Amino acid sequence: MDTILVVNAGSSSVKFQIFSVEGEGQVRRQIKGQMDGIGSRPRLRAIGADGDPLADRAYPIEAIPDVPAAMSIAGEWLRNEIRINPMAVGHRVVHGGSDYDRPVLIDHGVVARLERFIALAPLHQPHNLAPIRSLLTNYPTLPQVACFDTAFHRTHDAVADYYAIPHQLHAEGIRRYGFHGLSYEYVAKTLPQIAPEIAKGRVIVAHLGSGASMCALKKGHSAESTMGFTALDGLAMGTRPGQIDPGVVLYLISEKGMSASNVQSFLYRDCGLKGLSGISNDMRELEASEDPKAKLAIEYFVYRIGLNAGMLAAALQGLDAFVFTAGIGENSVRIRARIADQLAWLGVTLDPAENSRHARLISRSDSRIPVYVVPTDEEQMIARHTLSLLLNRPSFNPGHK
């Protein structure tokens, strides 16, 4: 069986999935797993396609101190116990900068170029690159493909991607990129199966999770996004502030005496829902709390989504549908209902019963704007891209070992 390994690496975890290659260039998920607690309480967990557990084992802290060690342990388990040797590896890479508008086969030159964007995605980029380097060293002939969260947004008009700064800075790469592109691409490719006519129109997709953003789709392509140069912009997130006056950053440096690195850490780790509530960055904990600051954090989150929906509707010059996706968007009945209330002026009328049962269509039949819940699947998108890139290589033969 030909398989593709998909890797999504973070600072303390490596999520991985195995997809089998089916006929006509299709993929099917076979294994879903992760190595979490890296550097603290390492644990390997994995389930099969039917949800049955395949592994759940703990390791001493010294056995898995970093991402490369986690990759090594997970790889040994896949090869030696599950008997899987993938023909390629697809990676989620958050920032592709202005260099990459589509997935790319990885070599040392690509890695060097992607290292330039570490400062633009410090919570993600270095950890995305760690398993790539490890595999390049240990399995240099194994094809690896980088799939970028920024690539889907490269269809924006220039006016949507410029900042009002000198052109030279734009030429150097200071521009609005947008993120969560793999999620938006999956939703865009799934919508035609759910609502074909709507998929051809103007749709706002809200990717709401620990990281949160919104995207305006026009005929299935990204026309505008709430995120910009980095993944700090736009909506308030678990630990990131979203839109903020640049003067606040200047104030932190000039009046509070914070260094650039301290400001960076502060904006990425101590703001957002966590900063507003003083309690947690987890929406589930905030919804369960009676603390007034938790309530304020939720109100702020919902309010800013409503504001940004108006902005994106203006960018689209109208709206034909609204879609929720990602962790909060797919699972929080109360947050969806509160956001729908914010969108009533656009013609949204939610069906409480359908919303409560997490239906695909959660708006009433008389709602001028239909509202959908579409679970995202970034890993499947990565697997598809990886296979497509391999199939287009002249020397590629999936049946040959």
HELIX and SHEET records of a PDB file:
HELIX    1   1 GLY A   23  GLY A   25  5                                   3    
HELIX    2   2 ILE A   61  ALA A   63  5                                   3    
HELIX    3   3 VAL A   67  GLU A   76  1                                  10    
HELIX    4   4 TRP A   77  GLU A   81  3                                   5    
HELIX    5   5 HIS A  108  GLU A  115  1                                   8    
HELIX    6   6 ILE A  118  LEU A  120  5                                   3    
HELIX    7   7 GLN A  125  ASN A  138  1                                  14    
HELIX    8   8 ALA A  151  THR A  155  5                                   5    
HELIX    9   9 ALA A  158  ASP A  161  1                                   4    
HELIX   10  10 HIS A  167  ALA A  171  1                                   5    
HELIX   11  11 GLY A  181  ILE A  194  1                                  14    
HELIX   12  12 PRO A  196  ALA A  199  1                                   4    
HELIX   13  13 PRO A  246  SER A  254  1                                   9    
HELIX   14  14 ALA A  260  ARG A  269  1                                  10    
HELIX   15  15 GLY A  272  SER A  277  1                                   6    
HELIX   16  16 MET A  283  ALA A  288  1                                   6    
HELIX   17  17 PRO A  292  LEU A  316  1                                  25    
HELIX   18  18 ALA A  326  ASN A  331  1                                   6    
HELIX   19  19 VAL A  333  GLN A  342  1                                  10    
HELIX   20  20 ALA A  344  LEU A  346  5                                   3    
HELIX   21  21 PRO A  352  SER A  356  1                                   5    
HELIX   22  22 GLU A  378  LEU A  391  1                                  14    
SHEET    1   A 8 PRO A  53  ALA A  58  0                                        
SHEET    2   A 8 ARG A  43  GLY A  48 -1                                        
SHEET    3   A 8 VAL A  27  ASP A  36 -1                                        
SHEET    4   A 8 SER A  13  VAL A  21 -1                                        
SHEET    5   A 8 THR A   3  ALA A   9 -1                                        
SHEET    6   A 8 ALA A  88  VAL A  93  1                                        
SHEET    7   A 8 GLN A 144  PHE A 148  1                                        
SHEET    8   A 8 VAL A 104  LEU A 105 -1                                        
SHEET    1   B 5 HIS A 221  SER A 225  0                                        
SHEET    2   B 5 ALA A 212  LYS A 218 -1                                        
SHEET    3   B 5 ARG A 202  LEU A 208 -1                                        
SHEET    4   B 5 ALA A 321  THR A 325  1                                        
SHEET    5   B 5 VAL A 371  VAL A 373  1                                        
END                                                                             
